[in-house]
Amino acid sequence: LEFVLQAGCDFALGFRGVALLDLLSHLVYASAYNQLRTQEQLGYIVSASVRKVTGGAWMLAIIVQSSVALPSVLEERSEAWLTKFREELDALPEEQLAQEAAAVVAQLLERDTKLASEVAWHWGEIMATETLPSTTMPYFGRVDRIASELQNKNKKEDFTAGLKQDLLNLFDTYFAKDAPERRVLSTRIYNTKSRAEFDANKDKANVLSEYSDIQQLKPYLSTYPKAPYWIR
């Protein structure tokens, strides 16, 4: 099962939103693995992470590979974990959140150890302007700016509290069960033993079971603007 929840686009998220997604990605993996793998033992492969897809859209992806549970059960348990994670996030002490944010900042600002890596990163920033007007210059300070969103450089007393509230607001906007901007794609892969469930579900509404179904749906879907967050 791959359970994907869309999280908006670059331009809508801005630097703050992208920074919050980086922090969220840092937090969700351990929680999902502990709940779905260690405690519920649903499968050998369990992961949760935030990533960006072609076109500038972001998503939270939950992946569970199991030989003991049907995809429908995995989806149900993934939804249950999301609810539980929201409670964990709300109860997370500010001191611990500050430590987690500092760990993300350290990862973002880690220096390249090889020249090839540094060149590849700079070239990627240049290529990011390929679809923009020719006068648009690459923003090589992008990562530093994202990191600054998670740093309390001005020593504000309520900085971590504000960071936590923004993180909760982001979750409630895109990932919560009743989120106003919630968009979910659940990709289920059935083995031969699960053929009966596949046959029972393939003709239901909102179920795409063949490639032709995807081709027919795609022209009717709206698209996000491709403008990156760093030109706002």
GUPA-259330 format. One record per residue (C-alpha): residue in one letter; residue number from 1; z, y, x. Coordinates in steps of 0.25 Angstrom, whole numbers, padded with zeros to 4 digits, always signed. Example, Ala and Ser with C-alpha at 12.3 -4.5 7.8 and 13.67 -1.06 7.14 Angstrom:
# residues 2
<kelum=A | roba=1 | c3=+0031 | c2=-0018 | c1=+0049>
<kelum=S | roba=2 | c3=+0029 | c2=-0004 | c1=+0055>
***
This chain:
# residues 232
<kelum=L | roba=1 | c3=+0000 | c2=+0000 | c1=+0000>
<kelum=E | roba=2 | c3=-0003 | c2=+0014 | c1=+0005>
<kelum=F | roba=3 | c3=+0003 | c2=+0024 | c1=-0004>
<kelum=V | roba=4 | c3=-0002 | c2=+0038 | c1=-0002>
<kelum=L | roba=5 | c3=+0004 | c2=+0051 | c1=-0007>
<kelum=Q | roba=6 | c3=-0005 | c2=+0064 | c1=-0005>
<kelum=A | roba=7 | c3=+0002 | c2=+0076 | c1=+0001>
<kelum=G | roba=8 | c3=-0007 | c2=+0087 | c1=-0001>
<kelum=C | roba=9 | c3=-0017 | c2=+0093 | c1=+0010>
<kelum=D | roba=10 | c3=-0016 | c2=+0101 | c1=+0022>
<kelum=F | roba=11 | c3=-0018 | c2=+0115 | c1=+0016>
<kelum=A | roba=12 | c3=-0008 | c2=+0113 | c1=+0005>
<kelum=L | roba=13 | c3=+0003 | c2=+0107 | c1=+0014>
<kelum=G | roba=14 | c3=+0002 | c2=+0117 | c1=+0025>
<kelum=F | roba=15 | c3=+0010 | c2=+0116 | c1=+0038>
<kelum=R | roba=16 | c3=+0023 | c2=+0114 | c1=+0030>
<kelum=G | roba=17 | c3=+0018 | c2=+0103 | c1=+0022>
<kelum=V | roba=18 | c3=+0012 | c2=+0096 | c1=+0034>
<kelum=A | roba=19 | c3=+0024 | c2=+0097 | c1=+0041>
<kelum=L | roba=20 | c3=+0032 | c2=+0092 | c1=+0030>
<kelum=L | roba=21 | c3=+0023 | c2=+0080 | c1=+0029>
<kelum=D | roba=22 | c3=+0025 | c2=+0077 | c1=+0043>
<kelum=L | roba=23 | c3=+0040 | c2=+0077 | c1=+0041>
<kelum=L | roba=24 | c3=+0038 | c2=+0068 | c1=+0029>
<kelum=S | roba=25 | c3=+0030 | c2=+0058 | c1=+0036>
<kelum=H | roba=26 | c3=+0041 | c2=+0057 | c1=+0047>
<kelum=L | roba=27 | c3=+0051 | c2=+0054 | c1=+0036>
<kelum=V | roba=28 | c3=+0044 | c2=+0044 | c1=+0026>
<kelum=Y | roba=29 | c3=+0040 | c2=+0033 | c1=+0036>
<kelum=A | roba=30 | c3=+0054 | c2=+0028 | c1=+0039>
<kelum=S | roba=31 | c3=+0059 | c2=+0030 | c1=+0025>
<kelum=A | roba=32 | c3=+0047 | c2=+0022 | c1=+0019>
<kelum=Y | roba=33 | c3=+0048 | c2=+0011 | c1=+0030>
<kelum=N | roba=34 | c3=+0063 | c2=+0009 | c1=+0028>
<kelum=Q | roba=35 | c3=+0062 | c2=+0008 | c1=+0012>
<kelum=L | roba=36 | c3=+0049 | c2=+0001 | c1=+0010>
<kelum=R | roba=37 | c3=+0049 | c2=-0008 | c1=+0023>
<kelum=T | roba=38 | c3=+0063 | c2=-0010 | c1=+0027>
<kelum=Q | roba=39 | c3=+0071 | c2=-0010 | c1=+0014>
<kelum=E | roba=40 | c3=+0060 | c2=-0015 | c1=+0004>
<kelum=Q | roba=41 | c3=+0052 | c2=-0023 | c1=+0014>
<kelum=L | roba=42 | c3=+0039 | c2=-0020 | c1=+0007>
<kelum=G | roba=43 | c3=+0030 | c2=-0022 | c1=+0019>
<kelum=Y | roba=44 | c3=+0028 | c2=-0023 | c1=+0034>
<kelum=I | roba=45 | c3=+0021 | c2=-0010 | c1=+0034>
<kelum=V | roba=46 | c3=+0027 | c2=+0002 | c1=+0028>
<kelum=S | roba=47 | c3=+0024 | c2=+0017 | c1=+0032>
<kelum=A | roba=48 | c3=+0024 | c2=+0031 | c1=+0026>
<kelum=S | roba=49 | c3=+0018 | c2=+0043 | c1=+0032>
<kelum=V | roba=50 | c3=+0011 | c2=+0056 | c1=+0029>
<kelum=R | roba=51 | c3=-0003 | c2=+0058 | c1=+0034>
<kelum=K | roba=52 | c3=-0015 | c2=+0066 | c1=+0032>
<kelum=V | roba=53 | c3=-0028 | c2=+0061 | c1=+0027>
<kelum=T | roba=54 | c3=-0043 | c2=+0065 | c1=+0028>
<kelum=G | roba=55 | c3=-0045 | c2=+0079 | c1=+0021>
<kelum=G | roba=56 | c3=-0031 | c2=+0085 | c1=+0024>
<kelum=A | roba=57 | c3=-0023 | c2=+0078 | c1=+0014>
<kelum=W | roba=58 | c3=-0009 | c2=+0072 | c1=+0017>
<kelum=M | roba=59 | c3=-0002 | c2=+0060 | c1=+0012>
<kelum=L | roba=60 | c3=+0011 | c2=+0052 | c1=+0012>
<kelum=A | roba=61 | c3=+0006 | c2=+0037 | c1=+0014>
<kelum=I | roba=62 | c3=+0015 | c2=+0025 | c1=+0012>
<kelum=I | roba=63 | c3=+0010 | c2=+0012 | c1=+0017>
<kelum=V | roba=64 | c3=+0016 | c2=-0002 | c1=+0014>
<kelum=Q | roba=65 | c3=+0010 | c2=-0015 | c1=+0017>
<kelum=S | roba=66 | c3=+0017 | c2=-0027 | c1=+0010>
<kelum=S | roba=67 | c3=+0015 | c2=-0042 | c1=+0008>
<kelum=V | roba=68 | c3=+0027 | c2=-0042 | c1=-0002>
<kelum=A | roba=69 | c3=+0024 | c2=-0032 | c1=-0012>
<kelum=L | roba=70 | c3=+0012 | c2=-0027 | c1=-0020>
<kelum=P | roba=71 | c3=+0006 | c2=-0014 | c1=-0018>
<kelum=S | roba=72 | c3=+0011 | c2=-0009 | c1=-0031>
<kelum=V | roba=73 | c3=+0025 | c2=-0012 | c1=-0027>
<kelum=L | roba=74 | c3=+0023 | c2=-0005 | c1=-0014>
<kelum=E | roba=75 | c3=+0018 | c2=+0007 | c1=-0021>
<kelum=E | roba=76 | c3=+0031 | c2=+0007 | c1=-0030>
<kelum=R | roba=77 | c3=+0040 | c2=+0006 | c1=-0018>
<kelum=S | roba=78 | c3=+0033 | c2=+0017 | c1=-0011>
<kelum=E | roba=79 | c3=+0035 | c2=+0026 | c1=-0022>
<kelum=A | roba=80 | c3=+0050 | c2=+0022 | c1=-0023>
<kelum=W | roba=81 | c3=+0051 | c2=+0025 | c1=-0008>
<kelum=L | roba=82 | c3=+0045 | c2=+0039 | c1=-0010>
<kelum=T | roba=83 | c3=+0056 | c2=+0042 | c1=-0020>
<kelum=K | roba=84 | c3=+0066 | c2=+0037 | c1=-0011>
<kelum=F | roba=85 | c3=+0061 | c2=+0045 | c1=+0001>
<kelum=R | roba=86 | c3=+0061 | c2=+0057 | c1=-0007>
<kelum=E | roba=87 | c3=+0076 | c2=+0055 | c1=-0009>
<kelum=E | roba=88 | c3=+0078 | c2=+0052 | c1=+0006>
<kelum=L | roba=89 | c3=+0071 | c2=+0065 | c1=+0009>
<kelum=D | roba=90 | c3=+0080 | c2=+0073 | c1=-0001>
<kelum=A | roba=91 | c3=+0092 | c2=+0067 | c1=+0006>
<kelum=L | roba=92 | c3=+0088 | c2=+0069 | c1=+0020>
<kelum=P | roba=93 | c3=+0098 | c2=+0077 | c1=+0028>
<kelum=E | roba=94 | c3=+0092 | c2=+0090 | c1=+0033>
<kelum=E | roba=95 | c3=+0097 | c2=+0087 | c1=+0047>
<kelum=Q | roba=96 | c3=+0089 | c2=+0074 | c1=+0047>
<kelum=L | roba=97 | c3=+0077 | c2=+0081 | c1=+0041>
<kelum=A | roba=98 | c3=+0077 | c2=+0091 | c1=+0053>
<kelum=Q | roba=99 | c3=+0077 | c2=+0079 | c1=+0063>
<kelum=E | roba=100 | c3=+0065 | c2=+0073 | c1=+0056>
<kelum=A | roba=101 | c3=+0058 | c2=+0086 | c1=+0056>
<kelum=A | roba=102 | c3=+0061 | c2=+0088 | c1=+0071>
<kelum=A | roba=103 | c3=+0055 | c2=+0074 | c1=+0074>
<kelum=V | roba=104 | c3=+0042 | c2=+0077 | c1=+0066>
<kelum=V | roba=105 | c3=+0041 | c2=+0090 | c1=+0074>
<kelum=A | roba=106 | c3=+0043 | c2=+0083 | c1=+0087>
<kelum=Q | roba=107 | c3=+0032 | c2=+0073 | c1=+0083>
<kelum=L | roba=108 | c3=+0023 | c2=+0085 | c1=+0080>
<kelum=L | roba=109 | c3=+0025 | c2=+0093 | c1=+0092>
<kelum=E | roba=110 | c3=+0025 | c2=+0081 | c1=+0102>
<kelum=R | roba=111 | c3=+0015 | c2=+0084 | c1=+0113>
<kelum=D | roba=112 | c3=+0003 | c2=+0075 | c1=+0116>
<kelum=T | roba=113 | c3=+0004 | c2=+0066 | c1=+0128>
<kelum=K | roba=114 | c3=-0010 | c2=+0064 | c1=+0130>
<kelum=L | roba=115 | c3=-0022 | c2=+0074 | c1=+0132>
<kelum=A | roba=116 | c3=-0030 | c2=+0066 | c1=+0122>
<kelum=S | roba=117 | c3=-0020 | c2=+0068 | c1=+0111>
<kelum=E | roba=118 | c3=-0019 | c2=+0083 | c1=+0113>
<kelum=V | roba=119 | c3=-0034 | c2=+0084 | c1=+0113>
<kelum=A | roba=120 | c3=-0035 | c2=+0076 | c1=+0101>
<kelum=W | roba=121 | c3=-0025 | c2=+0084 | c1=+0093>
<kelum=H | roba=122 | c3=-0032 | c2=+0097 | c1=+0097>
<kelum=W | roba=123 | c3=-0045 | c2=+0092 | c1=+0093>
<kelum=G | roba=124 | c3=-0039 | c2=+0087 | c1=+0080>
<kelum=E | roba=125 | c3=-0035 | c2=+0101 | c1=+0077>
<kelum=I | roba=126 | c3=-0049 | c2=+0106 | c1=+0080>
<kelum=M | roba=127 | c3=-0055 | c2=+0096 | c1=+0071>
<kelum=A | roba=128 | c3=-0046 | c2=+0100 | c1=+0059>
<kelum=T | roba=129 | c3=-0054 | c2=+0113 | c1=+0058>
<kelum=E | roba=130 | c3=-0067 | c2=+0106 | c1=+0057>
<kelum=T | roba=131 | c3=-0068 | c2=+0108 | c1=+0042>
<kelum=L | roba=132 | c3=-0063 | c2=+0122 | c1=+0042>
<kelum=P | roba=133 | c3=-0070 | c2=+0135 | c1=+0045>
<kelum=S | roba=134 | c3=-0076 | c2=+0136 | c1=+0059>
<kelum=T | roba=135 | c3=-0066 | c2=+0148 | c1=+0062>
<kelum=T | roba=136 | c3=-0054 | c2=+0139 | c1=+0059>
<kelum=M | roba=137 | c3=-0046 | c2=+0137 | c1=+0072>
<kelum=P | roba=138 | c3=-0038 | c2=+0124 | c1=+0075>
<kelum=Y | roba=139 | c3=-0023 | c2=+0126 | c1=+0073>
<kelum=F | roba=140 | c3=-0017 | c2=+0119 | c1=+0085>
<kelum=G | roba=141 | c3=-0003 | c2=+0124 | c1=+0082>
<kelum=R | roba=142 | c3=-0004 | c2=+0115 | c1=+0069>
<kelum=V | roba=143 | c3=+0006 | c2=+0105 | c1=+0073>
<kelum=D | roba=144 | c3=+0016 | c2=+0115 | c1=+0079>
<kelum=R | roba=145 | c3=+0016 | c2=+0122 | c1=+0065>
<kelum=I | roba=146 | c3=+0018 | c2=+0110 | c1=+0058>
<kelum=A | roba=147 | c3=+0030 | c2=+0107 | c1=+0067>
<kelum=S | roba=148 | c3=+0036 | c2=+0121 | c1=+0065>
<kelum=E | roba=149 | c3=+0037 | c2=+0118 | c1=+0050>
<kelum=L | roba=150 | c3=+0047 | c2=+0107 | c1=+0053>
<kelum=Q | roba=151 | c3=+0055 | c2=+0115 | c1=+0063>
<kelum=N | roba=152 | c3=+0066 | c2=+0125 | c1=+0060>
<kelum=K | roba=153 | c3=+0062 | c2=+0135 | c1=+0071>
<kelum=N | roba=154 | c3=+0069 | c2=+0147 | c1=+0064>
<kelum=K | roba=155 | c3=+0082 | c2=+0139 | c1=+0063>
<kelum=K | roba=156 | c3=+0083 | c2=+0140 | c1=+0047>
<kelum=E | roba=157 | c3=+0095 | c2=+0134 | c1=+0041>
<kelum=D | roba=158 | c3=+0087 | c2=+0129 | c1=+0029>
<kelum=F | roba=159 | c3=+0075 | c2=+0124 | c1=+0037>
<kelum=T | roba=160 | c3=+0078 | c2=+0109 | c1=+0035>
<kelum=A | roba=161 | c3=+0082 | c2=+0111 | c1=+0021>
<kelum=G | roba=162 | c3=+0069 | c2=+0118 | c1=+0018>
<kelum=L | roba=163 | c3=+0061 | c2=+0107 | c1=+0026>
<kelum=K | roba=164 | c3=+0067 | c2=+0096 | c1=+0017>
<kelum=Q | roba=165 | c3=+0064 | c2=+0104 | c1=+0004>
<kelum=D | roba=166 | c3=+0050 | c2=+0106 | c1=+0008>
<kelum=L | roba=167 | c3=+0049 | c2=+0091 | c1=+0012>
<kelum=L | roba=168 | c3=+0055 | c2=+0087 | c1=-0002>
<kelum=N | roba=169 | c3=+0045 | c2=+0097 | c1=-0009>
<kelum=L | roba=170 | c3=+0033 | c2=+0090 | c1=-0002>
<kelum=F | roba=171 | c3=+0038 | c2=+0076 | c1=-0006>
<kelum=D | roba=172 | c3=+0040 | c2=+0081 | c1=-0020>
<kelum=T | roba=173 | c3=+0026 | c2=+0087 | c1=-0021>
<kelum=Y | roba=174 | c3=+0018 | c2=+0076 | c1=-0015>
<kelum=F | roba=175 | c3=+0025 | c2=+0063 | c1=-0014>
<kelum=A | roba=176 | c3=+0036 | c2=+0062 | c1=-0025>
<kelum=K | roba=177 | c3=+0034 | c2=+0053 | c1=-0037>
<kelum=D | roba=178 | c3=+0032 | c2=+0065 | c1=-0046>
<kelum=A | roba=179 | c3=+0026 | c2=+0074 | c1=-0036>
<kelum=P | roba=180 | c3=+0016 | c2=+0085 | c1=-0042>
<kelum=E | roba=181 | c3=+0006 | c2=+0083 | c1=-0030>
<kelum=R | roba=182 | c3=+0008 | c2=+0068 | c1=-0029>
<kelum=R | roba=183 | c3=-0005 | c2=+0060 | c1=-0026>
<kelum=V | roba=184 | c3=-0004 | c2=+0045 | c1=-0023>
<kelum=L | roba=185 | c3=-0014 | c2=+0035 | c1=-0018>
<kelum=S | roba=186 | c3=-0009 | c2=+0021 | c1=-0017>
<kelum=T | roba=187 | c3=-0018 | c2=+0011 | c1=-0009>
<kelum=R | roba=188 | c3=-0014 | c2=-0003 | c1=-0013>
<kelum=I | roba=189 | c3=-0019 | c2=-0015 | c1=-0005>
<kelum=Y | roba=190 | c3=-0018 | c2=-0029 | c1=-0011>
<kelum=N | roba=191 | c3=-0017 | c2=-0043 | c1=-0005>
<kelum=T | roba=192 | c3=-0023 | c2=-0055 | c1=-0011>
<kelum=K | roba=193 | c3=-0010 | c2=-0059 | c1=-0017>
<kelum=S | roba=194 | c3=-0009 | c2=-0045 | c1=-0025>
<kelum=R | roba=195 | c3=-0023 | c2=-0047 | c1=-0031>
<kelum=A | roba=196 | c3=-0017 | c2=-0047 | c1=-0045>
<kelum=E | roba=197 | c3=-0011 | c2=-0034 | c1=-0044>
<kelum=F | roba=198 | c3=-0023 | c2=-0028 | c1=-0038>
<kelum=D | roba=199 | c3=-0032 | c2=-0033 | c1=-0050>
<kelum=A | roba=200 | c3=-0021 | c2=-0028 | c1=-0059>
<kelum=N | roba=201 | c3=-0022 | c2=-0014 | c1=-0054>
<kelum=K | roba=202 | c3=-0036 | c2=-0011 | c1=-0049>
<kelum=D | roba=203 | c3=-0041 | c2=-0006 | c1=-0063>
<kelum=K | roba=204 | c3=-0029 | c2=+0003 | c1=-0066>
<kelum=A | roba=205 | c3=-0031 | c2=+0018 | c1=-0067>
<kelum=N | roba=206 | c3=-0029 | c2=+0025 | c1=-0053>
<kelum=V | roba=207 | c3=-0032 | c2=+0012 | c1=-0046>
<kelum=L | roba=208 | c3=-0044 | c2=+0012 | c1=-0036>
<kelum=S | roba=209 | c3=-0047 | c2=-0002 | c1=-0032>
<kelum=E | roba=210 | c3=-0061 | c2=-0001 | c1=-0026>
<kelum=Y | roba=211 | c3=-0068 | c2=+0009 | c1=-0017>
<kelum=S | roba=212 | c3=-0077 | c2=+0014 | c1=-0028>
<kelum=D | roba=213 | c3=-0065 | c2=+0018 | c1=-0036>
<kelum=I | roba=214 | c3=-0061 | c2=+0028 | c1=-0024>
<kelum=Q | roba=215 | c3=-0075 | c2=+0033 | c1=-0024>
<kelum=Q | roba=216 | c3=-0076 | c2=+0036 | c1=-0038>
<kelum=L | roba=217 | c3=-0062 | c2=+0043 | c1=-0038>
<kelum=K | roba=218 | c3=-0064 | c2=+0051 | c1=-0025>
<kelum=P | roba=219 | c3=-0074 | c2=+0062 | c1=-0031>
<kelum=Y | roba=220 | c3=-0064 | c2=+0066 | c1=-0041>
<kelum=L | roba=221 | c3=-0052 | c2=+0068 | c1=-0032>
<kelum=S | roba=222 | c3=-0048 | c2=+0082 | c1=-0027>
<kelum=T | roba=223 | c3=-0047 | c2=+0086 | c1=-0012>
<kelum=Y | roba=224 | c3=-0038 | c2=+0094 | c1=-0004>
<kelum=P | roba=225 | c3=-0043 | c2=+0106 | c1=+0004>
<kelum=K | roba=226 | c3=-0046 | c2=+0102 | c1=+0018>
<kelum=A | roba=227 | c3=-0040 | c2=+0115 | c1=+0024>
<kelum=P | roba=228 | c3=-0029 | c2=+0112 | c1=+0034>
<kelum=Y | roba=229 | c3=-0015 | c2=+0117 | c1=+0032>
<kelum=W | roba=230 | c3=-0015 | c2=+0125 | c1=+0045>
<kelum=I | roba=231 | c3=-0025 | c2=+0135 | c1=+0040>
<kelum=R | roba=232 | c3=-0016 | c2=+0140 | c1=+0029>
***
